[in-house]
Amino acid sequence: MKRLILFGLDFAAFFTILFVTVSVRRLEIDGWTYFNNCKIFLFVFFLTSFVLWLFSFYDFKALRKRTISYKTLAIAWTACVLLSSSFFYFLSGYGLPLLTPKAILVAVLTLYFAYIYWVRRSYFNLNFVKVNLLLFGESKTLDELRRECKISRGFTVCEGGLVPQADTKYPYKNLDWVVFSSKLFKEHPQAWPVIVEKFIARGVYVDTDFNVYERLFRRVSRESIGDEMWLLRGIGARREDAMYNMLKRCMDFAAAVCLLPFCAVAGVFIYGMIKLIDKEEPLFTQKRTGLLGKTITLYKFRTIKSKGQESDKEQITRTGKYWRRFRLDEIPQLINVLKGDISLVGPRPIWTSEFEFLNQHIPNHAVRSVVKPGITGWAQLNFKAPITYVNFRHKTPEAFEPNAFDGAFTRFSYDVWYIQNRSFLLDLEIIIKTGIRMFIKDSHVA
């Protein structure tokens, strides 16, 4: 609903800016000219909105976590100008009448992007759009929730104590969510009548820390990963959708067939560069974990020197850093997609030895193999690539640092969220946004 309201405000602002620009250019208020321009600029607005969506300007989670950078705004503006100019050139090629759009396009988009920057920067400073949380109980997930809300903008967190009290007045007016520890009823069964009277009977939205964390941050909490019953309800209760599986396989096959001719040209160039500069065999295979723990053979371009492929000190080849930077080393995996080993979207397939190793140290880690792995996925889109844990397998448990597995936990938390919420539209969103993610360095991702 909030996205729809924001989209409506953007729509009104865009055509207000267009009206002002047309009036200033003609030095008069001409309703007929403005109307004709509106018909043409309607396409520009929807095109611009799509680009803004790609760059997460409608993603409240992203807007809460970081400020809008000038670089991102400039790239989005440039993309809109180029795409819109191409559209106008296409219209003029067919002899369609154009009034003044080519002359005012840059001015409208410049003013509109200035509005976007100002609104997105100031949006969460307004109290009425903040999410007000009232927390009860103690849990690791609540601690995570407090920490994330402190880092993010747009949240106000109030502490309610261990359990709600019958003689305490709570701030009902601006209360959006009452969050309870998942273990509260087990530890304090007498709290239920008070919760019913104080919150449920008043129509206040109540939920557990696991569910709220998942809905707010679109990943699961570290504590919930170890709760088998919660995983069972979230994953096991989901019915397998035959239509979704069919559409997903058709999309995988069609996309791979369409991309192969273009990727083949880039592949030949990369193959030659690796051969000439790195003096390595360009193509190599790796054993990865696929659907239901099955071992698959993954094809990649070489970016690591062959002698150090599975050593504790991996050495990147001279050209490897460039292929990795734009994920070009993964082009040969289109062959795996055609074979059906992997999908375009899914949890990243990890080395078989690493998968077995992490299963011993992360609760329920094997769950990530209940769906087919993918070239890209929800974790890759939202989290930087963690270290290669296969290098840990020779260490004793005493040698591990306290936070040694934080990266694996975070990646897994996004994978579990995807498994629970996967759909054709979500897959499509991930594929489209992956094109943007290719140009974002891991150091700029949380």
C-alpha positions as a LaTeX table, in Angstrom:
\begin{tabular}{lrrr}
\hline
Residue & $x$ (\AA) & $y$ (\AA) & $z$ (\AA) \\
\hline
Met1 & 0.00 & 0.00 & 0.00 \\
Lys2 & 2.85 & 2.39 & 0.85 \\
Arg3 & 4.50 & 1.70 & $-2.50$ \\
Leu4 & 1.21 & 2.47 & $-4.26$ \\
Ile5 & 0.87 & 5.78 & $-2.38$ \\
Leu6 & 4.48 & 6.68 & $-3.19$ \\
Phe7 & 3.91 & 5.78 & $-6.84$ \\
Gly8 & 0.80 & 8.02 & $-6.89$ \\
Leu9 & 2.77 & 10.94 & $-5.44$ \\
Asp10 & 5.48 & 10.40 & $-8.04$ \\
Phe11 & 2.86 & 10.37 & $-10.81$ \\
Ala12 & 1.40 & 13.68 & $-9.63$ \\
Ala13 & 4.85 & 15.24 & $-9.25$ \\
Phe14 & 6.00 & 14.12 & $-12.71$ \\
Phe15 & 3.07 & 15.65 & $-14.57$ \\
Thr16 & 3.15 & 18.78 & $-12.42$ \\
Ile17 & 6.79 & 19.22 & $-13.40$ \\
Leu18 & 5.82 & 18.60 & $-17.04$ \\
Phe19 & 3.07 & 21.25 & $-16.83$ \\
Val20 & 5.46 & 23.83 & $-15.36$ \\
Thr21 & 8.18 & 23.05 & $-17.90$ \\
Val22 & 5.84 & 23.27 & $-20.91$ \\
Ser23 & 4.33 & 26.53 & $-19.59$ \\
Val24 & 7.74 & 28.12 & $-18.99$ \\
Arg25 & 9.00 & 27.04 & $-22.42$ \\
Arg26 & 5.97 & 28.51 & $-24.24$ \\
Leu27 & 5.64 & 31.46 & $-21.83$ \\
Glu28 & 1.93 & 30.75 & $-21.58$ \\
Ile29 & $-0.48$ & 28.19 & $-20.13$ \\
Asp30 & $-1.63$ & 26.15 & $-23.10$ \\
Gly31 & $-3.86$ & 23.25 & $-22.04$ \\
Trp32 & $-3.98$ & 21.67 & $-25.50$ \\
Thr33 & $-0.18$ & 21.56 & $-25.88$ \\
Tyr34 & 0.18 & 20.19 & $-22.37$ \\
Phe35 & $-2.39$ & 17.47 & $-23.06$ \\
Asn36 & $-0.57$ & 16.38 & $-26.23$ \\
Asn37 & 2.71 & 16.25 & $-24.35$ \\
Cys38 & 1.08 & 14.19 & $-21.60$ \\
Lys39 & 0.15 & 11.48 & $-24.09$ \\
Ile40 & 3.79 & 11.14 & $-25.12$ \\
Phe41 & 5.32 & 11.58 & $-21.67$ \\
Leu42 & 3.04 & 8.96 & $-20.14$ \\
Phe43 & 5.34 & 6.33 & $-21.60$ \\
Val44 & 8.37 & 8.23 & $-20.27$ \\
Phe45 & 6.89 & 8.19 & $-16.76$ \\
Phe46 & 6.31 & 4.42 & $-16.74$ \\
Leu47 & 9.74 & 3.82 & $-18.24$ \\
Thr48 & 11.32 & 6.04 & $-15.59$ \\
Ser49 & 9.35 & 4.30 & $-12.84$ \\
Phe50 & 10.63 & 0.94 & $-14.05$ \\
Val51 & 14.23 & 2.18 & $-13.95$ \\
Leu52 & 13.68 & 3.61 & $-10.46$ \\
Trp53 & 12.29 & 0.25 & $-9.35$ \\
Leu54 & 15.36 & $-1.49$ & $-10.77$ \\
Phe55 & 17.60 & 0.80 & $-8.73$ \\
Ser56 & 15.56 & 0.12 & $-5.54$ \\
Phe57 & 13.98 & 3.57 & $-5.24$ \\
Tyr58 & 10.72 & 1.82 & $-4.35$ \\
Asp59 & 12.37 & $-0.67$ & $-2.00$ \\
Phe60 & 11.65 & 0.52 & 1.55 \\
Lys61 & 14.17 & $-1.91$ & 3.01 \\
Ala62 & 16.94 & $-0.50$ & 0.83 \\
Leu63 & 15.86 & 3.09 & 1.48 \\
Arg64 & 15.90 & 2.49 & 5.24 \\
Lys65 & 19.37 & 0.96 & 5.25 \\
Arg66 & 21.28 & 3.49 & 3.18 \\
Thr67 & 21.01 & 6.99 & 1.83 \\
Ile68 & 20.52 & 7.56 & $-1.89$ \\
Ser69 & 23.91 & 8.04 & $-3.52$ \\
Tyr70 & 24.53 & 10.62 & $-6.22$ \\
Lys71 & 26.22 & 7.94 & $-8.33$ \\
Thr72 & 23.15 & 5.69 & $-8.33$ \\
Leu73 & 20.90 & 8.64 & $-9.11$ \\
Ala74 & 23.15 & 9.76 & $-11.99$ \\
Ile75 & 23.22 & 6.27 & $-13.54$ \\
Ala76 & 19.43 & 5.97 & $-13.30$ \\
Trp77 & 18.98 & 9.46 & $-14.81$ \\
Thr78 & 21.33 & 8.66 & $-17.69$ \\
Ala79 & 19.50 & 5.40 & $-18.40$ \\
Cys80 & 16.15 & 7.21 & $-18.50$ \\
Val81 & 17.42 & 9.94 & $-20.83$ \\
Leu82 & 18.94 & 7.42 & $-23.26$ \\
Leu83 & 15.91 & 5.12 & $-23.27$ \\
Ser84 & 13.45 & 8.00 & $-23.62$ \\
Ser85 & 15.49 & 9.59 & $-26.41$ \\
Ser86 & 15.50 & 6.26 & $-28.23$ \\
Phe87 & 11.72 & 6.13 & $-27.88$ \\
Phe88 & 11.32 & 9.63 & $-29.35$ \\
Tyr89 & 13.68 & 8.76 & $-32.20$ \\
Phe90 & 11.57 & 5.69 & $-32.91$ \\
Leu91 & 8.39 & 7.82 & $-33.04$ \\
Ser92 & 9.95 & 10.39 & $-35.35$ \\
Gly93 & 11.13 & 7.59 & $-37.66$ \\
Tyr94 & 7.52 & 6.58 & $-38.20$ \\
Gly95 & 6.48 & 10.12 & $-38.96$ \\
Leu96 & 4.44 & 10.55 & $-35.78$ \\
Pro97 & 3.91 & 14.18 & $-34.75$ \\
Leu98 & 6.10 & 15.37 & $-31.87$ \\
Leu99 & 5.45 & 18.71 & $-30.27$ \\
Thr100 & 8.15 & 19.72 & $-27.81$ \\
Pro101 & 9.17 & 16.55 & $-25.94$ \\
Lys102 & 12.72 & 16.34 & $-27.31$ \\
Ala103 & 13.38 & 19.89 & $-26.18$ \\
Ile104 & 11.97 & 19.51 & $-22.66$ \\
Leu105 & 12.88 & 15.86 & $-21.97$ \\
Val106 & 16.16 & 16.59 & $-20.18$ \\
Ala107 & 14.61 & 19.42 & $-18.16$ \\
Val108 & 11.65 & 17.28 & $-17.02$ \\
Leu109 & 13.80 & 14.31 & $-16.07$ \\
Thr110 & 16.34 & 16.50 & $-14.27$ \\
Leu111 & 13.66 & 18.20 & $-12.17$ \\
Tyr112 & 11.88 & 14.90 & $-11.56$ \\
Phe113 & 15.06 & 13.19 & $-10.34$ \\
Ala114 & 15.73 & 16.14 & $-8.05$ \\
Tyr115 & 12.25 & 15.53 & $-6.61$ \\
Ile116 & 12.98 & 11.78 & $-6.28$ \\
Tyr117 & 16.21 & 12.50 & $-4.41$ \\
Trp118 & 14.56 & 14.94 & $-2.03$ \\
Val119 & 11.54 & 12.72 & $-1.31$ \\
Arg120 & 13.59 & 9.55 & $-0.78$ \\
Arg121 & 16.05 & 11.34 & 1.49 \\
Ser122 & 13.34 & 12.94 & 3.64 \\
Tyr123 & 10.69 & 10.19 & 3.50 \\
Phe124 & 11.70 & 8.32 & 6.64 \\
Asn125 & 12.31 & 11.50 & 8.63 \\
Leu126 & 8.53 & 11.97 & 8.74 \\
Asn127 & 7.02 & 10.44 & 11.86 \\
Phe128 & 3.81 & 9.25 & 10.23 \\
Val129 & 5.63 & 6.81 & 7.96 \\
Lys130 & 7.73 & 5.23 & 10.70 \\
Val131 & 6.93 & 1.71 & 11.87 \\
Asn132 & 6.36 & 1.69 & 15.64 \\
Leu133 & 7.22 & $-1.59$ & 17.38 \\
Leu134 & 6.52 & $-2.66$ & 20.95 \\
Leu135 & 8.70 & $-5.60$ & 22.00 \\
Phe136 & 8.04 & $-8.14$ & 24.76 \\
Gly137 & 10.32 & $-10.90$ & 25.98 \\
Glu138 & 13.93 & $-11.88$ & 25.49 \\
Ser139 & 15.42 & $-13.73$ & 22.52 \\
Lys140 & 18.33 & $-13.58$ & 20.13 \\
Thr141 & 15.90 & $-12.67$ & 17.34 \\
Leu142 & 14.60 & $-9.69$ & 19.31 \\
Asp143 & 18.21 & $-8.60$ & 19.81 \\
Glu144 & 18.76 & $-8.86$ & 16.05 \\
Leu145 & 15.53 & $-6.94$ & 15.48 \\
Arg146 & 16.65 & $-4.13$ & 17.78 \\
Arg147 & 20.04 & $-3.95$ & 16.10 \\
Glu148 & 18.61 & $-3.91$ & 12.56 \\
Cys149 & 16.03 & $-1.27$ & 13.46 \\
Lys150 & 18.75 & 0.87 & 14.98 \\
Ile151 & 20.83 & 0.65 & 11.80 \\
Ser152 & 17.81 & 1.18 & 9.55 \\
Arg153 & 15.68 & 4.27 & 9.36 \\
Gly154 & 11.93 & 4.39 & 9.67 \\
Phe155 & 11.52 & 2.42 & 12.92 \\
Thr156 & 10.68 & 3.38 & 16.48 \\
Val157 & 11.26 & 0.61 & 19.01 \\
Cys158 & 9.66 & 0.60 & 22.47 \\
Glu159 & 10.45 & $-1.92$ & 25.18 \\
Gly160 & 7.47 & $-3.52$ & 26.90 \\
Gly161 & 9.42 & $-5.71$ & 29.31 \\
Leu162 & 9.38 & $-9.48$ & 29.70 \\
Val163 & 5.57 & $-9.83$ & 29.64 \\
Pro164 & 2.65 & $-7.38$ & 29.24 \\
Gln165 & 1.13 & $-6.19$ & 32.53 \\
Ala166 & $-2.61$ & $-5.78$ & 33.16 \\
Asp167 & $-2.13$ & $-2.48$ & 35.03 \\
Thr168 & 0.10 & $-0.84$ & 32.42 \\
Lys169 & $-1.12$ & 1.60 & 29.78 \\
Tyr170 & 0.47 & 1.15 & 26.33 \\
Pro171 & 0.76 & 3.68 & 23.44 \\
Tyr172 & $-2.07$ & 2.34 & 21.28 \\
Lys173 & $-2.46$ & 5.44 & 19.12 \\
Asn174 & 0.69 & 5.08 & 17.02 \\
Leu175 & 1.35 & 1.38 & 17.62 \\
Asp176 & 1.87 & $-0.65$ & 14.44 \\
Trp177 & 3.18 & $-3.95$ & 15.74 \\
Val178 & 3.40 & $-5.80$ & 19.03 \\
Val179 & 6.19 & $-8.34$ & 18.85 \\
Phe180 & 6.54 & $-11.25$ & 21.29 \\
Ser181 & 9.38 & $-13.64$ & 21.78 \\
Ser182 & 8.55 & $-17.02$ & 20.25 \\
Lys183 & 9.25 & $-18.61$ & 23.63 \\
Leu184 & 7.10 & $-16.19$ & 25.66 \\
Phe185 & 4.02 & $-18.41$ & 26.02 \\
Lys186 & 6.15 & $-21.41$ & 26.90 \\
Glu187 & 7.92 & $-19.47$ & 29.64 \\
His188 & 4.97 & $-17.30$ & 30.73 \\
Pro189 & 1.65 & $-19.03$ & 29.90 \\
Gln190 & $-0.23$ & $-16.62$ & 32.19 \\
Ala191 & 0.50 & $-13.78$ & 29.71 \\
Trp192 & $-2.13$ & $-14.92$ & 27.18 \\
Pro193 & $-5.26$ & $-13.37$ & 28.84 \\
Val194 & $-3.45$ & $-10.05$ & 29.22 \\
Ile195 & $-2.38$ & $-10.06$ & 25.56 \\
Val196 & $-5.95$ & $-10.75$ & 24.46 \\
Glu197 & $-7.34$ & $-7.93$ & 26.58 \\
Lys198 & $-4.63$ & $-5.36$ & 25.94 \\
Phe199 & $-3.92$ & $-5.89$ & 22.24 \\
Ile200 & $-5.93$ & $-8.49$ & 20.32 \\
Ala201 & $-9.32$ & $-7.21$ & 21.55 \\
Arg202 & $-8.27$ & $-3.68$ & 20.56 \\
Gly203 & $-7.37$ & $-4.75$ & 17.01 \\
Val204 & $-3.63$ & $-4.22$ & 17.45 \\
Tyr205 & $-1.50$ & $-6.38$ & 15.15 \\
Val206 & 0.51 & $-8.94$ & 17.16 \\
Asp207 & 3.06 & $-11.48$ & 15.96 \\
Thr208 & 6.17 & $-13.41$ & 16.98 \\
Asp209 & 9.73 & $-12.19$ & 16.59 \\
Phe210 & 10.50 & $-14.81$ & 13.92 \\
Asn211 & 7.65 & $-13.71$ & 11.64 \\
Val212 & 8.15 & $-9.96$ & 12.12 \\
Tyr213 & 11.87 & $-10.18$ & 11.43 \\
Glu214 & 11.15 & $-12.12$ & 8.24 \\
Arg215 & 8.52 & $-9.67$ & 6.99 \\
Leu216 & 10.53 & $-6.54$ & 7.75 \\
Phe217 & 13.92 & $-7.63$ & 6.41 \\
Arg218 & 12.96 & $-10.34$ & 3.85 \\
Arg219 & 15.30 & $-12.90$ & 5.37 \\
Val220 & 15.00 & $-15.17$ & 8.39 \\
Ser221 & 16.69 & $-14.63$ & 11.72 \\
Arg222 & 19.64 & $-16.67$ & 12.86 \\
Glu223 & 17.71 & $-18.10$ & 15.81 \\
Ser224 & 14.79 & $-19.26$ & 13.66 \\
Ile225 & 17.19 & $-21.27$ & 11.48 \\
Gly226 & 17.71 & $-23.62$ & 14.41 \\
Asp227 & 13.98 & $-24.03$ & 15.10 \\
Glu228 & 12.94 & $-27.18$ & 13.21 \\
Met229 & 9.22 & $-26.69$ & 13.85 \\
Trp230 & 9.31 & $-23.15$ & 12.48 \\
Leu231 & 11.15 & $-24.36$ & 9.37 \\
Leu232 & 8.64 & $-27.15$ & 8.97 \\
Arg233 & 5.72 & $-24.72$ & 9.07 \\
Gly234 & 7.42 & $-22.33$ & 6.66 \\
Ile235 & 8.79 & $-24.82$ & 4.14 \\
Gly236 & 7.01 & $-28.11$ & 4.69 \\
Ala237 & 3.54 & $-26.55$ & 4.70 \\
Arg238 & 4.10 & $-25.05$ & 1.27 \\
Arg239 & 2.42 & $-27.04$ & $-1.51$ \\
Glu240 & 4.48 & $-27.75$ & $-4.58$ \\
Asp241 & 3.07 & $-25.74$ & $-7.47$ \\
Ala242 & 3.25 & $-27.74$ & $-10.72$ \\
Met243 & 2.43 & $-24.65$ & $-12.79$ \\
Tyr244 & 5.24 & $-22.67$ & $-11.14$ \\
Asn245 & 7.74 & $-25.47$ & $-11.75$ \\
Met246 & 6.71 & $-25.71$ & $-15.39$ \\
Leu247 & 6.93 & $-21.94$ & $-15.93$ \\
Lys248 & 10.29 & $-21.82$ & $-14.18$ \\
Arg249 & 11.74 & $-24.58$ & $-16.36$ \\
Cys250 & 10.35 & $-22.95$ & $-19.53$ \\
Met251 & 11.83 & $-19.59$ & $-18.50$ \\
Asp252 & 15.20 & $-21.23$ & $-17.77$ \\
Phe253 & 15.35 & $-23.02$ & $-21.10$ \\
Ala254 & 14.11 & $-20.07$ & $-23.18$ \\
Ala255 & 16.48 & $-17.60$ & $-21.49$ \\
Ala256 & 19.46 & $-19.93$ & $-21.88$ \\
Val257 & 18.73 & $-20.48$ & $-25.60$ \\
Cys258 & 18.31 & $-16.72$ & $-26.20$ \\
Leu259 & 21.45 & $-15.77$ & $-24.24$ \\
Leu260 & 23.77 & $-18.40$ & $-25.70$ \\
Pro261 & 24.44 & $-16.63$ & $-29.06$ \\
Phe262 & 25.35 & $-13.36$ & $-27.30$ \\
Cys263 & 27.32 & $-15.05$ & $-24.52$ \\
Ala264 & 29.17 & $-17.20$ & $-27.05$ \\
Val265 & 30.83 & $-14.08$ & $-28.51$ \\
Ala266 & 31.90 & $-12.90$ & $-25.04$ \\
Gly267 & 32.90 & $-16.47$ & $-24.17$ \\
Val268 & 35.28 & $-16.75$ & $-27.13$ \\
Phe269 & 36.94 & $-13.47$ & $-26.12$ \\
Ile270 & 37.28 & $-14.52$ & $-22.46$ \\
Tyr271 & 38.58 & $-17.93$ & $-23.50$ \\
Gly272 & 41.31 & $-16.32$ & $-25.63$ \\
Met273 & 42.31 & $-13.80$ & $-22.93$ \\
Ile274 & 42.70 & $-16.50$ & $-20.29$ \\
Lys275 & 44.70 & $-18.65$ & $-22.69$ \\
Leu276 & 47.01 & $-15.84$ & $-23.81$ \\
Ile277 & 47.48 & $-13.81$ & $-20.60$ \\
Asp278 & 46.92 & $-16.24$ & $-17.73$ \\
Lys279 & 48.48 & $-19.24$ & $-19.50$ \\
Glu280 & 45.78 & $-21.43$ & $-17.92$ \\
Glu281 & 43.21 & $-23.85$ & $-19.26$ \\
Pro282 & 40.21 & $-21.48$ & $-19.63$ \\
Leu283 & 37.40 & $-23.92$ & $-18.82$ \\
Phe284 & 37.26 & $-26.08$ & $-15.71$ \\
Thr285 & 34.66 & $-28.00$ & $-13.74$ \\
Gln286 & 33.73 & $-28.13$ & $-10.06$ \\
Lys287 & 31.67 & $-30.58$ & $-8.07$ \\
Arg288 & 28.77 & $-28.70$ & $-6.51$ \\
Thr289 & 25.68 & $-29.70$ & $-4.52$ \\
Gly290 & 22.45 & $-29.67$ & $-6.50$ \\
Leu291 & 18.81 & $-30.54$ & $-5.88$ \\
Leu292 & 18.27 & $-32.82$ & $-2.84$ \\
Gly293 & 22.01 & $-33.03$ & $-2.21$ \\
Lys294 & 22.81 & $-34.55$ & $-5.61$ \\
Thr295 & 26.33 & $-33.86$ & $-6.87$ \\
Ile296 & 26.44 & $-31.89$ & $-10.12$ \\
Thr297 & 29.32 & $-30.80$ & $-12.35$ \\
Leu298 & 29.44 & $-27.02$ & $-12.76$ \\
Tyr299 & 31.22 & $-25.34$ & $-15.69$ \\
Lys300 & 33.13 & $-22.07$ & $-15.19$ \\
Phe301 & 35.83 & $-19.91$ & $-16.68$ \\
Arg302 & 39.04 & $-20.13$ & $-14.68$ \\
Thr303 & 39.72 & $-17.16$ & $-12.39$ \\
Ile304 & 41.94 & $-18.96$ & $-9.86$ \\
Lys305 & 45.38 & $-20.35$ & $-10.60$ \\
Ser306 & 45.05 & $-24.08$ & $-11.02$ \\
Lys307 & 47.71 & $-24.92$ & $-8.45$ \\
Gly308 & 45.88 & $-23.03$ & $-5.71$ \\
Gln309 & 42.32 & $-23.96$ & $-6.52$ \\
Glu310 & 41.52 & $-25.62$ & $-3.19$ \\
Ser311 & 44.42 & $-24.39$ & $-1.07$ \\
Asp312 & 44.09 & $-22.07$ & 1.89 \\
Lys313 & 45.52 & $-19.23$ & $-0.22$ \\
Glu314 & 43.68 & $-18.95$ & $-3.51$ \\
Gln315 & 45.49 & $-16.86$ & $-6.09$ \\
Ile316 & 43.39 & $-14.88$ & $-8.55$ \\
Thr317 & 44.65 & $-14.88$ & $-12.14$ \\
Arg318 & 45.60 & $-11.63$ & $-13.88$ \\
Thr319 & 42.32 & $-11.44$ & $-15.81$ \\
Gly320 & 40.25 & $-13.30$ & $-13.20$ \\
Lys321 & 39.45 & $-10.21$ & $-11.14$ \\
Tyr322 & 37.73 & $-8.63$ & $-14.14$ \\
Trp323 & 35.63 & $-11.70$ & $-14.99$ \\
Arg324 & 34.62 & $-12.04$ & $-11.32$ \\
Arg325 & 33.82 & $-8.33$ & $-11.02$ \\
Phe326 & 31.05 & $-8.62$ & $-13.63$ \\
Arg327 & 30.26 & $-12.34$ & $-13.03$ \\
Leu328 & 31.43 & $-13.19$ & $-16.54$ \\
Asp329 & 33.19 & $-16.31$ & $-15.26$ \\
Glu330 & 29.74 & $-17.86$ & $-14.85$ \\
Ile331 & 28.78 & $-17.70$ & $-18.56$ \\
Pro332 & 29.48 & $-21.45$ & $-19.12$ \\
Gln333 & 26.84 & $-22.27$ & $-16.51$ \\
Leu334 & 24.21 & $-21.67$ & $-19.19$ \\
Ile335 & 25.12 & $-25.21$ & $-20.26$ \\
Asn336 & 24.13 & $-26.40$ & $-16.77$ \\
Val337 & 20.83 & $-24.54$ & $-17.12$ \\
Leu338 & 20.08 & $-26.26$ & $-20.44$ \\
Lys339 & 20.93 & $-29.63$ & $-18.90$ \\
Gly340 & 18.57 & $-28.92$ & $-15.99$ \\
Asp341 & 21.30 & $-29.19$ & $-13.32$ \\
Ile342 & 20.62 & $-25.65$ & $-12.11$ \\
Ser343 & 18.07 & $-22.91$ & $-12.67$ \\
Leu344 & 18.51 & $-19.23$ & $-13.44$ \\
Val345 & 17.28 & $-18.41$ & $-9.93$ \\
Gly346 & 17.87 & $-20.36$ & $-6.75$ \\
Pro347 & 20.30 & $-20.79$ & $-3.85$ \\
Arg348 & 23.88 & $-20.67$ & $-5.05$ \\
Pro349 & 25.29 & $-24.20$ & $-5.57$ \\
Ile350 & 28.29 & $-24.58$ & $-3.25$ \\
Trp351 & 31.13 & $-27.07$ & $-3.31$ \\
Thr352 & 30.14 & $-30.53$ & $-2.13$ \\
Ser353 & 32.89 & $-30.57$ & 0.51 \\
Glu354 & 31.82 & $-27.11$ & 1.74 \\
Phe355 & 28.15 & $-28.16$ & 1.82 \\
Glu356 & 28.94 & $-31.19$ & 3.97 \\
Phe357 & 31.19 & $-29.08$ & 6.20 \\
Leu358 & 28.57 & $-26.36$ & 6.76 \\
Asn359 & 25.92 & $-28.99$ & 7.50 \\
Gln360 & 27.97 & $-29.85$ & 10.60 \\
His361 & 28.17 & $-26.26$ & 11.86 \\
Ile362 & 24.92 & $-24.55$ & 10.76 \\
Pro363 & 21.60 & $-25.98$ & 12.01 \\
Asn364 & 19.37 & $-27.37$ & 9.26 \\
His365 & 21.75 & $-26.15$ & 6.54 \\
Ala366 & 20.80 & $-29.10$ & 4.30 \\
Val367 & 17.38 & $-27.44$ & 3.81 \\
Arg368 & 18.88 & $-25.18$ & 1.11 \\
Ser369 & 19.05 & $-28.19$ & $-1.24$ \\
Val370 & 15.28 & $-28.80$ & $-1.27$ \\
Val371 & 15.05 & $-26.53$ & $-4.34$ \\
Lys372 & 17.19 & $-26.48$ & $-7.47$ \\
Pro373 & 20.20 & $-24.15$ & $-7.15$ \\
Gly374 & 20.62 & $-21.19$ & $-9.49$ \\
Ile375 & 23.11 & $-18.90$ & $-11.23$ \\
Thr376 & 21.67 & $-15.96$ & $-9.32$ \\
Gly377 & 19.42 & $-15.79$ & $-6.30$ \\
Trp378 & 17.97 & $-13.79$ & $-3.44$ \\
Ala379 & 21.14 & $-14.12$ & $-1.35$ \\
Gln380 & 23.42 & $-13.01$ & $-4.18$ \\
Leu381 & 21.19 & $-10.00$ & $-4.77$ \\
Asn382 & 21.15 & $-8.85$ & $-1.13$ \\
Phe383 & 24.39 & $-10.08$ & 0.40 \\
Lys384 & 28.03 & $-10.03$ & $-0.61$ \\
Ala385 & 29.69 & $-13.37$ & $-1.33$ \\
Pro386 & 30.98 & $-14.92$ & 1.91 \\
Ile387 & 34.39 & $-16.48$ & 2.22 \\
Thr388 & 34.99 & $-19.99$ & 0.91 \\
Tyr389 & 34.39 & $-22.20$ & 3.93 \\
Val390 & 35.90 & $-25.24$ & 2.27 \\
Asn391 & 39.25 & $-23.84$ & 3.43 \\
Phe392 & 38.10 & $-24.36$ & 7.07 \\
Arg393 & 37.64 & $-28.08$ & 6.79 \\
His394 & 41.13 & $-28.95$ & 8.10 \\
Lys395 & 40.82 & $-26.74$ & 11.19 \\
Thr396 & 39.87 & $-27.99$ & 14.61 \\
Pro397 & 36.74 & $-26.49$ & 16.26 \\
Glu398 & 38.96 & $-24.70$ & 18.77 \\
Ala399 & 40.67 & $-22.79$ & 15.94 \\
Phe400 & 37.46 & $-21.14$ & 14.72 \\
Glu401 & 36.90 & $-17.48$ & 15.53 \\
Pro402 & 33.63 & $-16.64$ & 17.39 \\
Asn403 & 32.02 & $-15.10$ & 14.29 \\
Ala404 & 33.64 & $-17.41$ & 11.74 \\
Phe405 & 30.33 & $-18.58$ & 10.26 \\
Asp406 & 28.44 & $-15.27$ & 10.24 \\
Gly407 & 28.69 & $-14.96$ & 6.45 \\
Ala408 & 27.33 & $-18.49$ & 5.91 \\
Phe409 & 24.48 & $-17.85$ & 8.37 \\
Thr410 & 23.49 & $-14.63$ & 6.59 \\
Arg411 & 23.60 & $-16.23$ & 3.15 \\
Phe412 & 21.54 & $-19.14$ & 4.43 \\
Ser413 & 19.00 & $-16.80$ & 6.02 \\
Tyr414 & 18.30 & $-15.24$ & 2.60 \\
Asp415 & 18.17 & $-18.67$ & 0.96 \\
Val416 & 15.57 & $-19.90$ & 3.46 \\
Trp417 & 13.44 & $-16.80$ & 2.87 \\
Tyr418 & 13.56 & $-17.45$ & $-0.87$ \\
Ile419 & 12.62 & $-21.10$ & $-0.44$ \\
Gln420 & 9.60 & $-20.08$ & 1.65 \\
Asn421 & 8.43 & $-17.30$ & $-0.66$ \\
Arg422 & 9.57 & $-18.39$ & $-4.13$ \\
Ser423 & 7.26 & $-17.54$ & $-6.99$ \\
Phe424 & 7.45 & $-16.77$ & $-10.69$ \\
Leu425 & 7.19 & $-13.01$ & $-10.05$ \\
Leu426 & 9.93 & $-13.14$ & $-7.40$ \\
Asp427 & 12.17 & $-15.06$ & $-9.82$ \\
Leu428 & 11.50 & $-12.46$ & $-12.49$ \\
Glu429 & 12.35 & $-9.65$ & $-10.08$ \\
Ile430 & 15.64 & $-11.33$ & $-9.13$ \\
Ile431 & 16.60 & $-11.85$ & $-12.78$ \\
Ile432 & 15.89 & $-8.23$ & $-13.72$ \\
Lys433 & 17.70 & $-6.78$ & $-10.69$ \\
Thr434 & 20.69 & $-9.07$ & $-11.19$ \\
Gly435 & 21.61 & $-6.92$ & $-14.19$ \\
Ile436 & 22.02 & $-3.97$ & $-11.81$ \\
Arg437 & 23.76 & $-6.07$ & $-9.14$ \\
Met438 & 26.51 & $-6.99$ & $-11.63$ \\
Phe439 & 27.74 & $-3.38$ & $-11.50$ \\
Ile440 & 27.64 & $-3.08$ & $-7.70$ \\
Lys441 & 30.78 & $-4.10$ & $-5.83$ \\
Asp442 & 30.45 & $-6.54$ & $-2.95$ \\
Ser443 & 31.96 & $-3.89$ & $-0.66$ \\
His444 & 28.87 & $-1.73$ & $-1.27$ \\
Val445 & 26.47 & $-4.49$ & $-0.22$ \\
Ala446 & 25.62 & $-5.29$ & 3.42 \\
\hline
\end{tabular}
